[in-house]
Amino acid sequence: MNFPDTAFSFTLDAVCPVTGARAGTLHTPRGDIQTPVFMPVGTQATVKAMAPFELEEMGARIILANTYHLYLRPGADIVAEGGGLHGFMQWKRPILTDSGGFQVFSLSTLNRISDEGVWCRSHHDGTPHVMNPEWSMSVQKQLGSDIAMCFDQCAPWPCSREEAEGAVRRTALWAARSKEAHAREWQGERRQALFGIVQGSVWEDLRLRSAKDIIPMDFPGYAVGGLSVGEPHGDMYRILDSLKGVLPSGKPRYLMGVGRPDNLVEGVARGIDMFDCVLPTRNGRNGTLFTPYGAVNIKKKQYERDFTPVDPECDCYACRTFTRAYIRHLYRSGEILASRLCSWHNLRFLIRLGEEMRKAILEGRFPEFRRAFLGRFSGGEA
Ligand SMILES: CNc1nc2c(CC[C@H]3O[C@H](OC)[C@H](OC)[C@@H](OC)[C@@H]3OC)c3nc(N)[nH]c(=O)c3cc2[nH]1
């Protein structure tokens, strides 16, 4: 018996008549999430260098954690004993967990894939593990996330059409098993929403095939997987265009692993509601900062006596309080505060970008917002 996900619903608040960009509200038992939304990545039950109260201050309303990582360390049983992810990391708002499939391929030292699942060796200590839909649903229940992802197969890029077809077939097989295992895990208890994932790499007909496999399984939300894996942005946008009229309009759409500010704007313009990416914190740790004109690398000598904020338009703690010269000094001195301030700014930049796109869509001026933002943002170094 499949429990209705009554604790979850999605309201479309406005749709841009020109582009189809959407402003919505995802209602969850732990609070509402207004979309478009950028979700900070907290792989090992922490958004690197940020404390929960700081995430709250910068406007984070949902964060991510990783099933694969937490299963291997500290162990899902320890997280469960600690009160699940919400108790363990003291984050009271919604949490989304990835299913582990993608990480197995990107991190494990050795892996064998079959329809049963994935046999792999831990990238920590080489111990053998079998990961499959049943394993993933059990671990995501122990973690207690509010949104879980189906166990899928994300084809690498580039890959052959046959490889992409195989991933589409297996992803459908595993989606059905994920749904069954998820309903068994949550029988009669507080529910967790399970999102489906569409694969198909850069072939539009395979994307359509995957959508036709996954959508009838009636998930409360759908992710576009298999992108942001090295393919040109043009291919990403073409695939999103091909899915725009196919994914159910009344359900949230999540583009996994994306992305740079311009990718977020172009994704929203193609009907995407939710995004995640490690860029803000990863770039933050190496001193690369988002600004409306592109990325600034704070370690450059040109900022040595630059006593202006990183981004004068930004309302984050780092930009309100410190100058580029000071943050450059911290970075070059190897001070921990450099990583914290740069991560803080980059996270706020993307969270605020989501807020501003939502406002533009509600006010009927998204095309103008998109043109103005992309006109200034160079993508590379500012
Ligand atoms: C970068 N391009 C990127 N990331 C894709 C992730 C992983 C997202 C995952 O990406 C990191 O894990 C490695 C993040 O941790 C560092 C995770 O946050 C917890 C995040 O989980 C949602 C995908 N996950 C699944 N299950 N299926 C996908 O097709 C897929 C595609 C991605 N493209």
The ligand as an ORCA input file, in Angstrom:
! r2SCAN-3c Opt
* xyz 0 1
  C      27.640     18.150     -9.666
  N      26.829     17.631    -10.715
  C      25.944     16.660    -10.439
  N      25.681     16.192     -9.195
  C      24.770     15.200     -9.392
  C      24.183     14.347     -8.461
  C      24.626     14.379     -7.036
  C      24.109     15.516     -6.290
  C      24.968     15.449     -5.052
  O      26.257     16.003     -5.424
  C      27.245     15.919     -4.410
  O      27.526     14.576     -4.088
  C      28.307     13.984     -5.137
  C      26.769     16.648     -3.178
  O      27.670     16.377     -2.112
  C      28.970     16.883     -2.329
  C      25.399     16.137     -2.767
  O      24.882     16.960     -1.741
  C      24.639     16.304     -0.551
  C      24.399     16.192     -3.896
  O      23.234     15.498     -3.428
  C      22.007     15.892     -3.951
  C      23.283     13.356     -8.903
  N      22.693     12.506     -7.977
  C      21.897     11.527     -8.420
  N      21.331     10.668     -7.553
  N      21.601     11.353     -9.753
  C      22.101     12.198    -10.690
  O      21.846     11.979    -11.899
  C      22.986     13.248    -10.272
  C      23.552     14.140    -11.207
  C      24.450     15.113    -10.745
  N      25.187     16.054    -11.379
*
